[in-house]
């Protein structure tokens, strides 16, 4: 229990980082990027058991995820072709993971399964410092991009293509960093849930992008608190219970949006 405060803080930071990445990807209409990168991050954990890869699972996951993110950021293709590439990466990551798991030892597969099930949420000080550093980098990116976050259009926003390319690489790099660290710290189901659920919930609760952004980050910060306490109380996987809390908030947000749409014509 002595690591509980660090675990709680790390969960809140990971939730906020995933919600931030999910919000910006939804704004770009490319949520498949986050979904694909999350599976590539898990595949990176499995790849760490290959002899010539870094033996540290976090380092291996960061390396693989960052390489995939920079590749996606450099793609000139848009629309259907881009979605096909993303789907191929998604399926390829699943295939690599399954092949490596079939050839790994039982101990190696146990660690991968813990990542998949979200049982890994016990954060030591060394890992917490990594999570905190990634959170600060994400915060710095948010401060630098505050104008584009509030706008109603995506990342391209009419800027010169070379500048847009570098902005996109920075965006995808920050998202990949948050995903890889969160997969290692909180598990795959946590990352998937917080990439998708907080931005959708925020869209039910507000019309302005700036307000949606605030709601999404707040959900990312607060839902892990309920998830972690639920996990300890009922002996559940912390990642799955946090995603369940985020789902409950989604249902509440949807109900709030419906109620507001019914009341608006009467006012």
C-alpha positions as CSV (number, residue, x, y, z in Angstrom):
1,X,0.0,0.0,0.0
2,X,3.0,2.4,0.4
3,X,3.0,2.9,-3.4
4,X,-0.7,3.7,-3.6
5,X,-0.3,7.5,-3.8
6,X,2.2,7.2,-6.7
7,X,-0.1,4.7,-8.4
8,X,-3.1,7.0,-8.0
9,X,-1.1,10.0,-9.3
10,X,0.3,8.0,-12.2
11,X,-3.1,6.8,-13.2
12,X,-4.5,10.4,-13.2
13,X,-1.6,11.5,-15.4
14,X,-1.9,8.6,-17.8
15,X,-5.7,9.2,-18.0
16,X,-5.1,12.9,-18.8
17,X,-2.4,12.1,-21.4
18,X,-4.7,9.6,-23.2
19,X,-7.7,11.9,-23.0
20,X,-5.5,14.7,-24.5
21,X,-4.3,12.5,-27.4
22,X,-7.8,11.2,-28.0
23,X,-9.3,14.7,-28.1
24,X,-6.8,15.9,-30.6
25,X,-7.1,12.8,-32.8
26,X,-10.9,13.0,-32.7
27,X,-10.5,16.7,-33.7
28,X,-8.4,15.5,-36.6
29,X,-11.0,12.8,-37.4
30,X,-8.3,10.2,-37.0
31,X,-9.1,8.1,-33.9
32,X,-7.7,5.0,-35.7
33,X,-4.2,6.5,-35.1
34,X,-4.6,6.2,-31.3
35,X,-6.2,2.7,-31.5
36,X,-3.4,1.4,-33.8
37,X,-0.6,3.0,-31.7
38,X,-2.0,1.4,-28.5
39,X,-1.8,-2.1,-30.1
40,X,1.7,-1.3,-31.5
41,X,2.7,-0.3,-27.9
42,X,1.6,-3.7,-26.6
43,X,3.4,-5.4,-29.5
44,X,6.5,-3.4,-28.4
45,X,6.2,-5.1,-25.0
46,X,6.3,-8.5,-26.7
47,X,9.1,-7.5,-29.0
48,X,11.3,-6.8,-26.0
49,X,11.8,-10.5,-25.7
50,X,13.6,-10.7,-29.1
51,X,17.3,-11.0,-28.5
52,X,18.4,-7.9,-30.4
53,X,15.8,-5.5,-28.9
54,X,16.1,-3.6,-25.7
55,X,15.3,-6.0,-22.8
56,X,13.5,-3.3,-20.9
57,X,9.8,-3.6,-21.9
58,X,9.2,0.1,-21.5
59,X,12.1,1.1,-23.7
60,X,11.2,-1.4,-26.3
61,X,7.5,-0.2,-26.3
62,X,8.6,3.4,-26.6
63,X,11.0,2.7,-29.4
64,X,8.4,0.7,-31.5
65,X,5.5,3.1,-30.8
66,X,7.5,6.3,-31.5
67,X,8.8,4.8,-34.8
68,X,5.3,4.0,-35.9
69,X,4.0,7.4,-34.9
70,X,6.7,9.3,-36.9
71,X,5.9,7.0,-39.9
72,X,2.2,7.9,-39.6
73,X,3.0,11.6,-39.2
74,X,5.1,11.6,-42.4
75,X,2.5,10.0,-44.5
76,X,1.2,12.2,-47.3
77,X,-1.8,9.9,-47.9
78,X,-5.2,11.0,-46.6
79,X,-8.7,9.5,-46.5
80,X,-9.3,5.9,-47.3
81,X,-5.7,5.0,-48.2
82,X,-4.6,6.3,-44.8
83,X,-7.3,4.3,-43.0
84,X,-6.2,1.1,-44.9
85,X,-2.6,1.7,-43.7
86,X,-3.8,2.2,-40.1
87,X,-5.9,-1.0,-40.2
88,X,-2.9,-2.9,-41.6
89,X,-0.7,-1.6,-38.8
90,X,-3.4,-2.5,-36.3
91,X,-3.8,-6.1,-37.6
92,X,0.0,-6.4,-38.0
93,X,0.6,-5.4,-34.4
94,X,-1.9,-8.0,-33.2
95,X,-0.3,-10.7,-35.4
96,X,3.2,-9.9,-34.2
97,X,2.0,-10.0,-30.6
98,X,0.3,-13.4,-31.0
99,X,3.2,-14.9,-32.9
100,X,5.7,-13.8,-30.2
101,X,3.5,-15.0,-27.4
102,X,3.3,-18.4,-29.0
103,X,7.1,-18.6,-29.0
104,X,7.9,-16.9,-25.6
105,X,8.3,-18.5,-22.2
106,X,5.4,-18.6,-19.8
107,X,7.0,-15.9,-17.6
108,X,7.3,-13.6,-20.6
109,X,3.7,-14.2,-21.7
110,X,2.5,-13.5,-18.1
111,X,3.8,-10.0,-18.3
112,X,2.1,-9.4,-21.7
113,X,-1.2,-10.7,-20.4
114,X,-1.0,-8.4,-17.4
115,X,-0.6,-5.5,-19.7
116,X,-3.6,-6.7,-21.8
117,X,-5.8,-7.2,-18.7
118,X,-4.8,-4.0,-17.0
119,X,-3.4,-5.7,-13.8
120,X,-0.1,-3.8,-14.0
121,X,-1.1,-0.7,-12.1
122,X,1.4,-0.8,-9.3
123,X,3.7,2.1,-9.9
124,X,7.2,2.3,-8.3
125,X,9.0,5.6,-7.9
126,X,11.3,5.1,-10.9
127,X,8.3,4.4,-13.2
128,X,6.3,7.3,-11.7
129,X,9.1,9.7,-12.6
130,X,8.9,8.6,-16.2
131,X,5.1,9.0,-16.2
132,X,5.5,12.5,-14.6
133,X,8.1,13.5,-17.2
134,X,5.8,12.4,-20.1
135,X,2.9,14.3,-18.4
136,X,5.0,17.5,-18.3
137,X,5.9,17.1,-21.9
138,X,2.3,16.7,-22.8
139,X,1.4,19.8,-20.8
140,X,4.1,21.8,-22.6
141,X,2.7,20.7,-25.9
142,X,-0.8,21.7,-24.8
143,X,0.4,25.1,-23.8
144,X,2.1,25.6,-27.1
145,X,-0.9,24.4,-29.1
146,X,-3.6,26.2,-27.0
147,X,-4.7,28.2,-30.1
148,X,-5.3,25.2,-32.3
149,X,-7.0,23.3,-29.5
150,X,-9.8,25.9,-29.2
151,X,-10.3,26.1,-33.0
152,X,-13.0,24.2,-34.7
153,X,-10.7,22.7,-37.4
154,X,-8.0,20.1,-37.4
155,X,-4.2,20.4,-37.3
156,X,-3.7,21.5,-40.9
157,X,-5.5,24.8,-40.4
158,X,-4.1,26.3,-43.6
159,X,-0.5,26.6,-42.5
160,X,2.4,25.8,-44.9
161,X,2.8,22.1,-45.5
162,X,6.4,21.9,-44.1
163,X,5.3,23.6,-40.9
164,X,2.2,21.5,-40.7
165,X,4.3,18.4,-41.1
166,X,6.5,19.3,-38.1
167,X,3.5,20.2,-36.0
168,X,2.0,16.9,-36.9
169,X,5.2,15.0,-36.0
170,X,5.3,16.8,-32.6
171,X,1.6,15.9,-32.0
172,X,2.0,12.2,-32.9
173,X,5.2,12.0,-31.0
174,X,3.6,13.3,-27.8
175,X,0.6,11.0,-28.3
176,X,2.9,8.0,-28.9
177,X,4.9,8.9,-25.7
178,X,1.7,9.0,-23.6
179,X,0.3,5.8,-25.1
180,X,3.5,3.7,-24.6
181,X,4.0,4.9,-21.0
182,X,0.3,4.4,-20.2
183,X,0.2,0.9,-21.7
184,X,3.2,0.0,-19.6
185,X,1.8,1.6,-16.4
186,X,-2.0,1.0,-16.6
187,X,-2.6,-1.5,-19.4
188,X,-4.1,-1.8,-22.9
189,X,-7.8,-1.6,-22.0
190,X,-7.1,1.6,-19.9
191,X,-5.4,3.3,-22.9
192,X,-8.1,2.3,-25.4
193,X,-10.8,3.5,-23.0
194,X,-9.3,6.8,-22.2
195,X,-8.3,7.5,-25.9
196,X,-12.0,7.1,-26.9
197,X,-14.4,7.8,-24.0
198,X,-13.4,11.2,-22.5
199,X,-13.5,13.0,-25.9
200,X,-16.9,11.5,-26.8
201,X,-18.3,12.3,-23.4
202,X,-17.1,15.9,-23.6
203,X,-18.8,16.2,-27.0
204,X,-22.1,15.5,-25.3
205,X,-21.5,18.0,-22.6
206,X,-20.3,21.1,-24.5
207,X,-20.4,22.7,-27.9
208,X,-17.3,24.8,-27.9
209,X,-14.0,23.0,-28.5
210,X,-12.3,24.8,-25.6
211,X,-15.0,23.5,-23.2
212,X,-14.9,20.0,-24.7
213,X,-11.1,20.0,-24.1
214,X,-11.5,20.9,-20.4
215,X,-14.2,18.3,-19.9
216,X,-12.1,15.6,-21.6
217,X,-9.1,16.3,-19.5
218,X,-11.1,16.4,-16.3
219,X,-12.6,13.0,-17.1
220,X,-9.1,11.7,-17.8
221,X,-7.9,13.0,-14.4
222,X,-10.9,12.0,-12.3
223,X,-12.1,8.6,-13.7
224,X,-8.9,6.8,-12.7
225,X,-9.5,7.8,-9.1
226,X,-12.9,6.0,-9.0
227,X,-11.4,3.1,-11.0
228,X,-8.5,2.5,-8.7
229,X,-10.6,2.6,-5.5
230,X,-13.1,0.3,-7.2
231,X,-10.3,-2.1,-8.1
232,X,-9.0,-2.2,-4.6
233,X,-12.4,-2.5,-3.0
234,X,-13.7,-5.3,-5.3
235,X,-10.4,-6.9,-6.4
236,X,-10.8,-6.0,-10.0
237,X,-8.2,-5.1,-12.7
238,X,-7.4,-1.4,-12.2
239,X,-7.3,-0.7,-15.9
240,X,-10.7,-2.3,-16.6
241,X,-12.4,-0.7,-13.6
242,X,-11.1,2.7,-14.7
243,X,-12.5,2.2,-18.2
244,X,-15.8,1.1,-16.6
245,X,-15.9,4.4,-14.6
246,X,-15.2,6.3,-17.8
247,X,-18.0,4.4,-19.5
248,X,-20.4,5.4,-16.7
249,X,-19.4,9.0,-17.2
250,X,-20.1,8.6,-20.9
251,X,-23.6,7.4,-20.2
252,X,-24.1,10.3,-17.8
253,X,-22.8,12.8,-20.4
254,X,-25.1,11.4,-23.0
255,X,-28.1,11.7,-20.7
256,X,-27.0,15.3,-19.9
257,X,-26.8,16.1,-23.6
258,X,-30.2,14.6,-24.3
259,X,-31.8,16.5,-21.4
260,X,-30.2,19.7,-22.5
261,X,-31.6,19.2,-26.1
262,X,-35.1,18.7,-24.7
263,X,-34.9,21.7,-22.5
264,X,-33.4,24.1,-25.0
265,X,-36.5,24.5,-27.2
266,X,-38.6,25.3,-24.2
267,X,-36.4,28.1,-22.9
